[in-house]
Amino acid sequence: MHKAMRTLLVVTGIAAAFLTGCSDDPVSPGIQPEVTNTTDAFGYQVTAVQNFTGTQNYTWANSGNAANLNQATVRSNGNGVVRIFDGNDQLVVALPMGENGSFDALPGASGDWTISVQYDKFSGTVNFRAEKSSM
């Protein structure tokens, strides 16, 4: 009985270590974005994306209740979208990749915002910046 219990604990420990190691990496395989994530400013850039499908989510601290998104993306194939959710998990902006320029998000709650970058068979270069703004 003790040997069976010890084996169960070892197997459980190995499984927990494996799952923890897998869940800590927010970067999807296949691309390696450069991310700058500081309070009130978030930057994301990745080049030479080839036919990539996946979603990456980041937590961004915004001390304000508004944000500005500046995007300069070159899309050669596929689709993608950048979505930003406020501190209450309400969608404040959804911008297709390739729609370039400066855009104001809807007003939202300060706190931990979520930036979601979603790719669907996307090829190209992605570059955007989100910053706290005052509306």
N, C-alpha and C positions, 0 to 999 in steps of 0.2 A: 504494500500500500504506500509506504513512504517513497519507494523508488518510482512508482507511477506518479505520485504527486510532484516529485522533483522533476521528472521528465515533462510533465504538463507545464510547470513553471518555466522551465528552460525554453520550451517551444513557444509559450506565450510571450516571453521576453524577446525572443528573436523576432517574432511576428510584429511586436510593438516597435522594435527598433527599425525594422524594415519599413513599416507604414509611416513612422515619423520621418524617416529620411526622405521618403517620396513626397510627402505633403509639404515640406518646408520650402521647396523650390518653386517660386511663382512663374518662372520662365518656362515656356513650352519648348520642347525639343525642336530643333530645326532653325531657330533664330536666336540671336543674342543681342537684344536691344541695350543701348546705353540709356540708363535711367538716372535722372537727377530728381531726388524727392526730398524737399525741405518744406518746412512750414510756409505756406502761402505761395509756393512755386514748385511746379512739377514739369520736368522735361523728359521727352521720349524720342529716341532716334534709333532706327535700324535700317541698314542698307542691304541691297542685294537679296531681298526676300524672293524666294522662288516657289510659286504654287503652294503656299502655306495655308493651312486651315487650323484654327485654334483660337483660344481666348486667353488673355492675360488680364488679371485684375490686380490693382494696386490700391492701397489705402493712402490717402493724401490728407494731411492736416491743413484745413482752411479756417483761419480765425475770423474770416468775414462771412457775409451772407450772399456773396456773389463771386463770380469768376469770369475770366476772359480766356477764351481758347484761341490760340494762334496756330494755324496748321499750314504746312508747306510740304505736301506729299506728292509723289509721282507714282501713279498707278499705271502699270502696263497691262495687267490682266487681273481678273477676279474682282472681288469686292472686299470691303472692310468698313468698319464703323468704330468711332470713338464715342463712348457714352460716359457721361459723368453724372453721378448721383450725389446728392447733398448729405449732410449729417443725419437726416431722417430717412435716408435711402429713397428719396424722391428723385426721379429723373429730371435733370436741369438742362442737359444738352445731349443731342445725338447728332453726330456729324459724320457723314460718309467720307471715307478716305478719298482724297483727290479733290474734295471741295475745299479749296485753299483760301486763306484770308484770316481775318480776325473776327471772332464771333463772341457775343455776350451770352452767357448762360442765364437761364431764368433765376430769379432770386431764390435762395434756399437757406437752410439752417446751417450755421457754422458747426465745426467739429470735424470728425473724420469723414471725409468724402471718399467715394470709390470711383476710380477711373478704370473703365473696362475697354480693352482693345480687342476687337473681334475681327478675325481674318477668315475669309472664305475663298480658298484657291487663289490667294492674293500673290501677285508679283509686283515688285517695285521697291520704293524707298519711302519710309514713313518718318515724318518729323513733325512733332507738335509740342506746344508748351501751354500749360494752364497756369494762370496766376490769379491770386486774390484781386478783386476789383471792388470799387465802391459804386453802387448804383444809386 
